[in-house]
Every structure is written in C-alpha cells, then in structure tokens.
Amino acid sequence: MKVYVNGEPREVEDGITVKGLLEHLRIEPAGIAVEINREIVPRGTHGKRTINEGDRIEIVRMVGGG
C-alpha cells in the first residue's frame, strides 16, 4: 500500500505497524517522534498502531543543543 513518509511516497505491506515501519526503514526508535495524519503516536502504542493506505507519516529525531 502507498503511504507518505516525511513527504515521500513509500510502498509498505498491508497491516504494518509503526514499529514495523521503523524496523523496515532501519530507524532506531530511541529519540524519535512519530506523527500520523498530524497526530502524535505515543511510543507505547508503536507496536499496536497500524498504518493505513494514504497515511501521512512524519518521523522526526529529537536533537539537543542550544
């Protein structure tokens, strides 16, 4: 199915979870935030929250500094 990750179209398997997407993209979940269709997905639900056709997913890495 087609979704958008950080604005780029991607093909992913049906029924994939946020956790599965992060693994597929080889992104370590520590220090990142995930938003689907403008809603933050709590880290504790990454393994349960499924992604649907056409979802717009933003993955951002937290960066410290000043």
N, C-alpha and C positions, 0 to 999 in steps of 0.2 A: 504494500500500500504506500501511497505517497504522503509524506509529511514534510514540514519545513523546519530545519534546524538552523537557528541563527540566520534565518532568511534564505537559506539554501535548500532547494528541493532534495529530498533523500527518499530512497525506497527502503522500507523496512518490512519485516514479516508481520502478518496479522497477529494481533493479540500481544504484541511486545509490551513489556512494562518499561517504566522509566529506568529501573535498574538494568534491564536487558539492553536498553538503548545505550546507556553509558558504557556497558561492557562492550557492545558492538562497536562503539566509537573509540574504545580504549581510553576512556576518560576516568580517572580516579575520582571517586565521589567526595573525597575529603576536600573541603574548602570551595565547594561549588554550590550554586543555587540553580534550581530548575523551575522554569515557569512554562505553563502550558496555557495557551489562549489567554494570556495576561493574568493568570492565577498562579501564585507560588505553590509548588508541590512540596509539602513537608517531607523532610528527609526520611522520616519513619514510615512513609507510605510509598516510597520509590519502588518497592518490590510488589506492591499491590495495584498501583495506579497504571492502568493500561492506556496506551496511546491509540488514538482513532485516526482514521483517514482524514487528511486535510489539517490535522492539528498543527499549530504554530508553536514551536518549542524554542525557548531561549535558554541557553546554558551559559552561565557566567561564573568566572573564577574570582573568588574574593582575593583582593590584593591589599596588603597593608602598606603603609608608607605615610609620608607627610609632606 
